[in-house]
Every structure is written in C-alpha cells, then in structure tokens.
Amino acid sequence: MNKLGTAFVASFLFFTTTQSRLFAQWASATHALQLPILITLGNGESGSGFFIATSNHFFLATAAHVLFDASTGHLRSDTAELAWPSADPTNSSTCRMQANLAKLQADNNIRINTPHDVAVVRCGLVITNNATVYRLDEMHVISNAEPVMVHSSDVRKLKDVNVGDDVYIFGYPSSVGLKQSPKFDYSKPLLRKGVVSGIYNQAQTITIDAAVYFGNSGGPVFEAQQLGLGQESYTIIGVTTEIIPFVDVSKNETYHYSNVNVSNSGYSVVQPVDFILQLLWDN
C-alpha cells in the first residue's frame, strides 16, 4: 500500500506524519481531493499542481507553462497564491499560501524541464528526525494550511505504467462553465476518470483518454492497479500538460478555400513523473 505524508501548517512550521491508510479510502475520492493545488498567479491566470516531498525538502510540482511563458522563458507573474481544501472533513475552509516566485527564482529554488514542460518549486526543508518541515521565507501562510504531500518514493515511473489501466485526473479546470452562473465550486478540484491509452516512446509521454481544459495543466494523474480481492492501489504517474486536438478540415472546391476547425479530441498528454523526480533536490 502506498503512503502519503500529511503536512500540517502551524504558523511558520509544517508538521508531517505518515498516513498509509489514505490510499485505502480513495475509492470514494474523498481524501484525494485534498492533494491537488490551485495555483493562481498574480495576473489572474491559473493552473494546478501538487506537493511532493523528499527526505530533506518539499516542493510544488506543476507544468512549466503554468509558471513560465514558453515564448520568453520569463515568469508569467512574480507571485502566486496556492490554495487547496482543508484535510479536515469538518472544515469547509480553503487553505492558502502566498509564494514570491520572483524571489524563489532569484534564489535558485525553481527548476524546470522545458522539453517536458514540468517545473518544481522548492517550498521548504524537512527535518527527518522529528518529521518537521520548515517553509522558506518566500512562502507566506495566508490561512491555516494542511496540505497532503506525496513522497518521491511513492510514485510510478514511465517504465511501470500499463496501457489499459484506469487513470484519475485531479485539478482545477477554471475554463469550463460560466463563472457568472456557476454549476460547480471553482475553489474545489474536479476529478475525471479515463484510461492509459498509449505510451509515446519517442517523446517519452503518456497518452490518456480523458479530456483536460485550461486550468487542469500541472494537475496530478493517478494510475489504478488491481491488487486482488476488490482492492486497488493508486499512484501518481505524472501531470497533465496539454490536449491532443481534433483537427477537421473542410474544403470549398468552388472558391478554393479551406476551413480548419480545431477542438478537444478527449485525449490528453501526461508528462511522466520521472522528469519531476529529476528536478528534485536530494532525490
């Protein structure tokens, strides 16, 4: 059974404990919805991410294009707010932290893999002997935070991903619906289920049969594997980064012009967790 570390924020300190029973309760997806992070940049743009820990540090993992402009390589915004639902089922409040991205980058606390569109932000240090995590000064607690963190050893690398297995996407698709007439809570993550459709070995990416939308980028993707006796394990395999478009071309032979319509095919690209692990300190 996989283990998750649950980090509890108390002013300047995060206190982490191991909570192996978390995955056993994932059939209802209740606890899983505390894992994805809503990343809202200072310019109003948003994306998704999750916290991942090593023995000495903890990080925010997301898609690189959530934080950086692909054409310029510059940060999209100097600041970002990180938000997620409370891990306490009796508490309906949202946990929030403010990240000074410009300062974090200046201090070399952000690493990216541009070809694979992933990024990590070092958020703090882990003291293993007493399971205490100290956040960096660039990370300011806005409201009481209880984030769930995945340990870097509890993930599934590309070589172990199986075509046909069920997958679950967690994230904040802020582009769907009408915010002036909301049909769901935009402050809470949405879950989507699909399957591993294929492995693109040349690009080292995973193709899944599950549609994603603007705002989903950087959200964690879990693969489910049967353990027998009706039990399943759920393990992170990567993050969503882009849609695979459906392109429909219609030609007018009389006037010699073409119309090209591009839409969401329902297939999406997942960047494997392997490339996130390569960016982590002391991993």
ROPADREN-689704 format. One record per residue (C-alpha): y, z, x; residue in one letter. Coordinates in nm, 2 decimals, m for minus. Layout:
<<Y Z X> 'A'> ...
END
This chain:
<<0.00 0.00 0.00> 'M'> <<0.35 m0.09 0.14> 'N'> <<0.61 0.18 0.20> 'K'> <<0.98 0.18 0.13> 'L'> <<1.23 0.42 0.27> 'G'> <<1.48 0.56 0.02> 'T'> <<1.81 0.64 0.18> 'A'> <<2.04 0.90 0.01> 'F'> <<2.41 0.90 0.09> 'V'> <<2.58 1.23 0.12> 'A'> <<2.94 1.17 0.23> 'S'> <<2.90 1.05 0.59> 'F'> <<2.52 1.08 0.60> 'L'> <<2.23 0.89 0.47> 'F'> <<1.91 1.09 0.43> 'F'> <<1.59 0.88 0.43> 'T'> <<1.25 0.96 0.30> 'T'> <<0.93 0.75 0.28> 'T'> <<0.83 0.67 m0.08> 'Q'> <<0.50 0.49 m0.07> 'S'> <<0.44 0.52 m0.45> 'R'> <<0.74 0.29 m0.52> 'L'> <<0.53 m0.03 m0.50> 'F'> <<0.27 0.11 m0.73> 'A'> <<0.53 0.12 m1.00> 'Q'> <<0.65 m0.23 m0.96> 'W'> <<0.46 m0.38 m1.25> 'A'> <<0.75 m0.26 m1.47> 'S'> <<1.00 m0.37 m1.20> 'A'> <<1.20 m0.05 m1.28> 'T'> <<1.24 0.06 m0.92> 'H'> <<1.25 m0.28 m0.77> 'A'> <<1.59 m0.34 m0.94> 'L'> <<1.75 m0.08 m0.70> 'Q'> <<1.67 m0.29 m0.40> 'L'> <<1.90 m0.60 m0.43> 'P'> <<2.26 m0.55 m0.33> 'I'> <<2.55 m0.72 m0.49> 'L'> <<2.79 m0.84 m0.22> 'I'> <<3.14 m0.91 m0.35> 'T'> <<3.38 m1.04 m0.09> 'L'> <<3.75 m0.96 m0.08> 'G'> <<3.83 m1.32 m0.20> 'N'> <<3.61 m1.27 m0.52> 'G'> <<3.31 m1.47 m0.41> 'E'> <<2.97 m1.30 m0.44> 'S'> <<2.61 m1.31 m0.32> 'G'> <<2.30 m1.10 m0.29> 'S'> <<2.13 m0.91 m0.02> 'G'> <<1.91 m0.60 0.06> 'F'> <<1.89 m0.32 0.31> 'F'> <<1.63 m0.33 0.59> 'I'> <<1.56 m0.06 0.85> 'A'> <<1.40 m0.05 1.19> 'T'> <<1.32 0.27 1.38> 'S'> <<1.68 0.31 1.51> 'N'> <<1.91 0.11 1.29> 'H'> <<1.95 m0.01 0.93> 'F'> <<2.10 m0.34 0.82> 'F'> <<2.23 m0.55 0.54> 'L'> <<2.03 m0.88 0.52> 'A'> <<2.16 m1.18 0.33> 'T'> <<2.21 m1.56 0.36> 'A'> <<2.46 m1.65 0.63> 'A'> <<2.66 m1.87 0.39> 'H'> <<2.74 m1.57 0.18> 'V'> <<2.95 m1.42 0.46> 'L'> <<3.04 m1.73 0.66> 'F'> <<3.20 m2.07 0.58> 'D'> <<2.95 m2.32 0.71> 'A'> <<3.21 m2.58 0.79> 'S'> <<3.43 m2.35 1.01> 'T'> <<3.19 m2.07 1.11> 'G'> <<3.45 m1.81 1.01> 'H'> <<3.41 m1.52 0.78> 'L'> <<3.48 m1.60 0.42> 'R'> <<3.66 m1.27 0.39> 'S'> <<3.75 m0.97 0.61> 'D'> <<3.60 m0.72 0.37> 'T'> <<3.31 m0.69 0.12> 'A'> <<3.20 m0.44 m0.14> 'E'> <<2.83 m0.36 m0.16> 'L'> <<2.70 m0.24 m0.49> 'A'> <<2.37 m0.15 m0.64> 'W'> <<2.23 0.06 m0.93> 'P'> <<2.15 0.42 m0.87> 'S'> <<1.79 0.50 m0.78> 'A'> <<1.81 0.79 m1.03> 'D'> <<1.69 0.66 m1.37> 'P'> <<1.90 0.91 m1.55> 'T'> <<2.22 0.80 m1.37> 'N'> <<2.37 0.48 m1.50> 'S'> <<2.65 0.46 m1.24> 'S'> <<2.67 0.20 m0.97> 'T'> <<2.66 0.29 m0.60> 'C'> <<2.93 0.13 m0.39> 'R'> <<3.02 0.09 m0.02> 'M'> <<3.31 m0.10 0.14> 'Q'> <<3.23 m0.30 0.46> 'A'> <<3.50 m0.40 0.71> 'N'> <<3.34 m0.73 0.80> 'L'> <<3.61 m0.83 1.04> 'A'> <<3.57 m0.51 1.24> 'K'> <<3.19 m0.53 1.22> 'L'> <<3.21 m0.88 1.36> 'Q'> <<3.45 m0.78 1.64> 'A'> <<3.22 m0.50 1.74> 'D'> <<2.92 m0.74 1.75> 'N'> <<2.75 m0.58 1.45> 'N'> <<2.69 m0.91 1.27> 'I'> <<2.43 m1.16 1.38> 'R'> <<2.35 m1.50 1.22> 'I'> <<2.09 m1.77 1.25> 'N'> <<2.28 m2.08 1.14> 'T'> <<1.99 m2.33 1.12> 'P'> <<1.80 m2.09 0.89> 'H'> <<2.10 m1.96 0.70> 'D'> <<2.03 m1.59 0.74> 'V'> <<2.25 m1.31 0.86> 'A'> <<2.22 m0.93 0.92> 'V'> <<2.50 m0.67 0.94> 'V'> <<2.42 m0.35 1.13> 'R'> <<2.54 m0.07 0.90> 'C'> <<2.43 0.24 1.08> 'G'> <<2.20 0.43 1.32> 'L'> <<1.87 0.60 1.24> 'V'> <<1.77 0.93 1.40> 'I'> <<1.39 0.92 1.37> 'T'> <<1.31 1.28 1.45> 'N'> <<1.48 1.41 1.13> 'N'> <<1.49 1.09 0.93> 'A'> <<1.87 1.09 0.92> 'T'> <<2.08 0.77 0.90> 'V'> <<2.44 0.77 1.01> 'Y'> <<2.66 0.49 0.88> 'R'> <<2.91 0.32 1.11> 'L'> <<3.28 0.38 1.06> 'D'> <<3.32 0.03 0.93> 'E'> <<3.11 0.13 0.63> 'M'> <<3.31 0.34 0.38> 'H'> <<3.13 0.51 0.09> 'V'> <<3.32 0.45 m0.24> 'I'> <<3.08 0.62 m0.47> 'S'> <<2.76 0.82 m0.42> 'N'> <<2.50 0.58 m0.29> 'A'> <<2.12 0.60 m0.30> 'E'> <<2.00 0.26 m0.16> 'P'> <<1.64 0.17 m0.12> 'V'> <<1.56 0.02 0.22> 'M'> <<1.26 m0.19 0.32> 'V'> <<1.12 m0.11 0.67> 'H'> <<1.09 m0.41 0.90> 'S'> <<0.72 m0.34 0.94> 'S'> <<0.66 m0.37 0.57> 'D'> <<0.73 m0.74 0.52> 'V'> <<0.52 m1.06 0.52> 'R'> <<0.58 m1.33 0.77> 'K'> <<0.56 m1.70 0.71> 'L'> <<0.21 m1.74 0.85> 'K'> <<0.07 m1.49 0.59> 'D'> <<0.24 m1.65 0.28> 'V'> <<m0.01 m1.81 0.04> 'N'> <<0.07 m2.11 m0.17> 'V'> <<0.00 m2.03 m0.54> 'G'> <<0.08 m1.66 m0.52> 'D'> <<0.33 m1.53 m0.77> 'D'> <<0.68 m1.46 m0.64> 'V'> <<0.97 m1.25 m0.77> 'Y'> <<1.34 m1.32 m0.71> 'I'> <<1.59 m1.04 m0.73> 'F'> <<1.96 m1.10 m0.72> 'G'> <<2.30 m1.14 m0.89> 'Y'> <<2.33 m1.49 m1.04> 'P'> <<2.70 m1.45 m1.11> 'S'> <<2.75 m1.82 m1.20> 'S'> <<2.53 m1.81 m1.51> 'V'> <<2.66 m1.72 m1.86> 'G'> <<3.02 m1.68 m1.98> 'L'> <<3.18 m1.36 m1.84> 'K'> <<3.43 m1.36 m2.13> 'Q'> <<3.13 m1.34 m2.36> 'S'> <<2.86 m1.17 m2.15> 'P'> <<2.50 m1.18 m2.26> 'K'> <<2.38 m0.95 m1.97> 'F'> <<2.52 m0.69 m1.74> 'D'> <<2.67 m0.86 m1.43> 'Y'> <<2.66 m0.54 m1.24> 'S'> <<2.28 m0.52 m1.26> 'K'> <<2.04 m0.75 m1.08> 'P'> <<1.82 m1.00 m1.27> 'L'> <<1.46 m1.07 m1.20> 'L'> <<1.30 m1.41 m1.20> 'R'> <<0.93 m1.50 m1.15> 'K'> <<0.77 m1.81 m1.00> 'G'> <<0.51 m1.92 m0.76> 'V'> <<0.49 m2.02 m0.40> 'V'> <<0.49 m2.40 m0.44> 'S'> <<0.46 m2.50 m0.08> 'G'> <<0.53 m2.44 0.29> 'I'> <<0.75 m2.69 0.46> 'Y'> <<0.62 m2.65 0.81> 'N'> <<0.86 m2.89 0.98> 'Q'> <<1.16 m2.69 0.85> 'A'> <<0.98 m2.36 0.85> 'Q'> <<1.08 m2.28 0.50> 'T'> <<0.91 m2.17 0.18> 'I'> <<0.94 m2.37 m0.15> 'T'> <<0.92 m2.17 m0.47> 'I'> <<0.90 m2.28 m0.83> 'D'> <<1.19 m2.06 m0.96> 'A'> <<1.54 m2.17 m1.02> 'A'> <<1.83 m1.99 m0.85> 'V'> <<2.20 m2.02 m0.90> 'Y'> <<2.53 m1.93 m0.73> 'F'> <<2.52 m1.56 m0.66> 'G'> <<2.14 m1.55 m0.60> 'N'> <<2.19 m1.65 m0.24> 'S'> <<2.06 m1.39 0.00> 'G'> <<1.86 m1.20 m0.26> 'G'> <<1.51 m1.08 m0.16> 'P'> <<1.20 m1.27 m0.26> 'V'> <<0.87 m1.08 m0.30> 'F'> <<0.52 m1.22 m0.30> 'E'> <<0.25 m1.06 m0.51> 'A'> <<m0.11 m1.04 m0.38> 'Q'> <<m0.41 m0.92 m0.57> 'Q'> <<m0.57 m0.60 m0.44> 'L'> <<m0.85 m0.59 m0.69> 'G'> <<m0.91 m0.37 m0.99> 'L'> <<m0.59 m0.49 m1.15> 'G'> <<m0.38 m0.38 m0.86> 'Q'> <<m0.12 m0.59 m0.68> 'E'> <<0.09 m0.55 m0.36> 'S'> <<0.45 m0.67 m0.34> 'Y'> <<0.60 m0.77 m0.01> 'T'> <<0.93 m0.93 0.09> 'I'> <<0.87 m1.28 0.23> 'I'> <<1.24 m1.39 0.27> 'G'> <<1.57 m1.46 0.10> 'V'> <<1.68 m1.74 m0.13> 'T'> <<1.93 m1.98 0.02> 'T'> <<1.96 m2.29 m0.18> 'E'> <<1.84 m2.50 m0.47> 'I'> <<1.64 m2.82 m0.44> 'I'> <<1.83 m3.07 m0.65> 'P'> <<1.70 m3.32 m0.90> 'F'> <<1.88 m3.65 m0.85> 'V'> <<1.89 m3.90 m1.13> 'D'> <<2.04 m4.25 m1.05> 'V'> <<2.12 m4.49 m1.33> 'S'> <<2.24 m4.84 m1.26> 'K'> <<2.45 m5.08 m1.47> 'N'> <<2.34 m5.43 m1.37> 'E'> <<2.62 m5.60 m1.56> 'T'> <<2.91 m5.42 m1.39> 'Y'> <<2.72 m5.34 m1.07> 'H'> <<2.78 m4.96 m1.05> 'Y'> <<2.56 m4.66 m1.04> 'S'> <<2.58 m4.31 m1.19> 'N'> <<2.43 m4.03 m0.99> 'V'> <<2.36 m3.70 m1.17> 'N'> <<2.25 m3.40 m0.97> 'V'> <<2.10 m3.10 m1.14> 'S'> <<1.89 m2.79 m1.06> 'N'> <<1.52 m2.90 m1.03> 'S'> <<1.39 m2.55 m1.07> 'G'> <<1.26 m2.55 m0.72> 'Y'> <<1.43 m2.34 m0.45> 'S'> <<1.43 m2.28 m0.08> 'V'> <<1.34 m1.95 0.07> 'V'> <<1.42 m1.87 0.43> 'Q'> <<1.13 m1.67 0.57> 'P'> <<1.18 m1.30 0.67> 'V'> <<1.07 m1.40 1.02> 'D'> <<1.42 m1.52 1.10> 'F'> <<1.58 m1.20 0.97> 'I'> <<1.35 m0.99 1.19> 'L'> <<1.46 m1.19 1.50> 'Q'> <<1.82 m1.08 1.44> 'L'> <<1.74 m0.71 1.41> 'L'> <<1.82 m0.46 1.69> 'W'> <<1.51 m0.28 1.84> 'D'> <<1.27 m0.46 1.62> 'N'> 
END
